[in-house]
Amino acid sequence: MLCGVPMAVMNDILGKLVYLTVVDVDDAEYTLQLRKSEKALKTLPKIDNTVEQQKEWIRRQRTIPNDYFFKIRTYDEQDIGVVGFYDIDESNMIVEIGRYIATGKPIENTEALILIIDTCFKNYNIDKILLHVFKTNKMYKFWKKFGAKDIKDVDLKGHPTTEMILYKEDYIVYRDKIYSLITNN
Amino acid sequence: MNITEDIIYPVLEKIKEEDGLEFNNSEDLELFGYEDSVFDSLSIIDFLIEIKDQINEVTGKNVILVNKDALSIKDGPFKTVSSLRDYINQLLENA
């Protein structure tokens, strides 16, 4: 179980095409640039951090128990995005996944999501994932394909947003289909 | 077996119906990587899953549809119906 493990000591999470590695203070400029990109604004609220503020945010984030923030990397060492999970609530068997911005090839971006969801289900006593998805975001339809269900409409810093839940048993079916695109296992 | 008629078009028809999309099937249909492509970087994944299932149903063969060489989807085999047909043909010959 990873529960309570400080983020700084978490090992890389290895996939077939990409791997996830914890974000360090040295990644402040990259993560900030990504966070302020046009692509990010479609999925996340706007921020006005400076690089120094971003460094401080990362320093703080790394000390929060059960709050994980990763860079998505290809095996030829290209950074192709970020993703995280946080607010682990084992009493209600739920964790939230977010901070997802991916600029790689479609299958790489998708594998990054699979890696992080698998990590949550494998290492924590949870059976569902909480998601907050902007109503205007194409990810909404994508999560639906994964099997996520609408829970309620919420306002996220001025953005109409859908709160969704992805149950483990629904996820597994689509996950295996995605992996069947890249492996016979 | 005709790859376009037996594998690609039935999947496109299914997706048209399920997702309410409107396009005409043709060999030149731009599937992915163009401004007005049928699929974007998210929906292409579901399309490829359906294509893989259809290949298996029609031929009984289990192919790996997205290998390292096919990863450059924008410049790769998923651009049009005809490029996908040629790619599937190649995969089946080597399966």
Interface residues (C-beta under 8 A of the other chain):
Chain A: L17 K105 P106 I107 E108 N109 T110 K138 M139 K141 F142 K145 K177 I178 S180 L181 I182 T183 N184
Chain B: D40 S41 L42 S43 I44 I45 D46 L48 I49 K52 D53 N62 I64 L65 V66 N67 L71 S72 I73
